[in-house]
Amino acid sequence: MSTAAAAAPVRSGAVLADLLPAARHRYAVDAALVLGGAALTGIAAQIAVPVPGSPVPVTGQTFAALLIGTALGARRGFLSLALYVLVGMAGMPWFAEASSGWSMPSLGYVFGMLLAATVVGALARRGGDRSVLRTAGTMVLGSAIIYAIGVPYLALSTGMSLTAAVAAGLTPFLIGDALKAALAMGLLPTTWKLLGRRG
């Protein structure tokens, strides 16, 4: 195999999903990735641990949304999370703790995941998931976006003060987010290295 072929999987501007063989079936593969990403987010949302004093549980949902964004890229990541949001708001019980609809105080976090998946997908196309430090920055920014929308929404929907919303909807989750970021820091760059060697 030529040196050029070996380097192909780690070409600039690619995300992990671009490495799938799909020469004549690109639209079908993209549709499957979008559907799969939405389903994965819904499944991860059911991994939920209640937080005392907070209406927002700890879930695998945010981690899934950020991984989907980085792996699929901005466009497919946006479509995947948009599908997740719209179907959940329409009644599919795949938000956290098998909830659905419009009235949840944690719905702002779901909207934040939609924006975050799009942003981290754009960063991934610029190499934001290729090294440990870049992945750390990408995950931190994605998490910050989720909280920037989720915490004010929590305050508005519950009548909490912003300070109380931060205490209930941000502070209890920081350690878990650090662990999720550390997992992504190991997983994503390692995946790129393995695929580069196999190319």
C-alpha positions as a printed Julia matrix, in Angstrom:
199×3 Matrix{Float64}:
   0.0    0.0    0.0
   1.33   3.43  -0.89
   2.29   6.09   1.63
  -0.47   8.33   0.26
  -3.07   5.63   0.79
  -1.86   5.02   4.31
  -2.23   8.69   5.13
  -5.7    9.0    3.64
  -7.68   8.19   6.79
  -6.13  11.12   8.67
  -6.55  13.71   5.93
  -7.29  17.25   6.93
 -10.95  18.22   7.15
 -12.22  14.68   7.77
 -14.22  13.4   10.71
 -14.37   9.77  11.77
 -17.61   9.1    9.89
 -15.97  10.18   6.64
 -13.73   7.12   6.81
 -16.64   4.74   6.27
 -16.69   3.2    2.78
 -19.71   4.73   1.06
 -18.69   5.61  -2.47
 -22.04   4.87  -4.13
 -24.29   4.94  -1.08
 -23.36   8.22   0.61
 -26.92   9.39   1.26
 -27.98   6.03   2.69
 -24.93   5.93   4.95
 -25.5    9.51   6.09
 -29.16   8.74   6.87
 -28.13   5.66   8.86
 -25.56   7.7   10.8
 -28.11  10.41  11.61
 -30.7    7.86  12.76
 -28.1    5.89  14.69
 -26.84   9.01  16.42
 -30.33   9.99  17.52
 -31.0    6.46  18.8
 -27.67   6.32  20.64
 -28.43   9.62  22.36
 -31.83   8.3   23.39
 -30.32   5.12  24.8
 -27.58   7.02  26.64
 -30.23   9.31  28.15
 -31.68   6.31  29.98
 -28.43   5.92  31.91
 -29.62   8.38  34.53
 -28.75   8.97  38.17
 -30.95  11.42  40.13
 -29.18  14.32  41.82
 -30.61  15.25  45.25
 -32.11  18.72  45.17
 -31.94  19.01  41.37
 -34.55  18.29  38.7
 -31.71  17.42  36.32
 -30.22  13.9   36.55
 -26.7   12.83  35.65
 -26.99  10.98  32.32
 -24.92   9.57  29.5
 -26.83  11.84  27.12
 -24.4   14.75  27.04
 -21.42  12.48  26.45
 -23.23  10.75  23.6
 -24.22  14.07  22.01
 -20.65  15.38  22.08
 -19.22  12.13  20.71
 -21.82  12.1   17.93
 -20.96  15.67  17.0
 -17.23  15.0   16.8
 -17.61  11.66  15.0
 -20.24  12.76  12.46
 -19.27  16.39  11.86
 -21.36  19.53  12.15
 -24.03  18.8    9.52
 -24.77  15.19  10.42
 -24.32  15.93  14.12
 -26.88  18.74  13.89
 -29.34  16.56  11.97
 -28.92  13.67  14.4
 -29.53  15.8   17.49
 -32.32  17.73  15.77
 -34.06  14.43  15.06
 -33.58  13.41  18.68
 -35.0   16.71  19.95
 -37.98  16.85  17.59
 -39.03  13.23  18.06
 -38.65  13.52  21.84
 -40.72  16.7   21.94
 -43.34  14.96  19.82
 -43.76  12.25  22.46
 -41.05   9.62  22.03
 -39.98   8.77  25.61
 -36.23   8.91  25.0
 -35.22  12.01  26.92
 -33.64  11.44  30.34
 -35.53   8.95  32.52
 -37.89   8.01  29.65
 -39.44  11.48  29.55
 -40.69  13.41  26.52
 -42.54  16.55  25.52
 -42.08  20.27  26.06
 -42.52  20.84  29.78
 -39.35  19.41  31.32
 -37.14  21.85  33.2
 -34.14  20.07  31.69
 -35.23  20.67  28.08
 -32.77  23.55  27.79
 -29.92  21.07  28.15
 -31.31  19.12  25.19
 -31.33  22.28  23.07
 -27.8   22.94  24.28
 -26.75  19.49  23.11
 -28.08  20.28  19.65
 -25.92  23.4   19.4
 -22.94  21.75  21.09
 -22.96  18.78  18.7
 -22.89  21.2   15.77
 -20.02  23.25  17.2
 -17.84  20.29  18.22
 -18.52  18.74  14.8
 -17.16  21.87  13.14
 -14.12  21.8   15.42
 -13.54  18.12  14.65
 -13.23  19.01  10.96
 -10.4   21.33  12.02
  -8.61  18.61  13.96
 -10.33  19.22  17.29
 -10.39  15.49  18.11
  -6.95  14.49  16.85
  -4.88  15.09  20.0
  -5.47  14.86  23.73
  -5.24  18.61  24.32
  -7.44  19.52  21.34
 -10.03  16.96  22.38
 -10.02  18.38  25.9
 -10.68  21.87  24.55
 -13.41  20.61  22.23
 -15.2   18.73  25.03
 -14.93  21.65  27.46
 -16.39  24.05  24.91
 -19.2   21.63  24.06
 -20.08  21.2   27.72
 -19.98  24.96  28.28
 -22.47  25.45  25.44
 -24.84  22.9   26.96
 -24.77  24.67  30.32
 -25.01  28.13  28.78
 -28.44  27.16  27.42
 -29.52  24.59  30.0
 -28.93  26.56  33.2
 -30.85  29.75  32.21
 -33.66  27.57  30.82
 -33.76  25.71  34.14
 -34.03  29.0   36.02
 -36.82  30.31  33.79
 -38.83  27.09  33.78
 -38.7   26.54  37.53
 -38.63  30.11  38.85
 -35.23  29.55  40.44
 -32.77  32.38  40.73
 -29.79  32.08  38.41
 -27.57  31.34  41.41
 -29.86  28.52  42.51
 -30.0   27.17  38.96
 -26.2   27.09  38.79
 -26.11  25.25  42.13
 -28.72  22.71  40.99
 -27.94  22.46  37.28
 -24.21  22.96  36.88
 -22.11  22.48  40.01
 -23.14  18.84  40.75
 -22.17  17.79  37.23
 -18.64  19.19  36.95
 -16.82  16.11  38.25
 -18.79  13.83  35.94
 -18.09  16.11  33.01
 -14.39  16.04  33.79
 -14.48  12.23  33.74
 -16.39  12.23  30.44
 -13.86  14.64  28.93
 -11.01  12.41  30.11
 -12.68   9.4   28.48
 -13.08  11.31  25.21
  -9.46  12.49  25.43
  -8.37   8.87  25.42
 -10.95   7.48  23.0
 -10.98   9.92  20.07
  -7.24  10.53  19.46
  -6.56   6.81  19.94
  -9.21   5.95  17.34
  -7.58   8.32  14.84
  -4.17   6.77  15.47
  -5.48   3.24  14.99
  -7.3    4.14  11.79
  -4.23   5.91  10.47
  -2.1    2.84  11.0
  -4.63   0.6    9.27
  -4.99   2.93   6.3
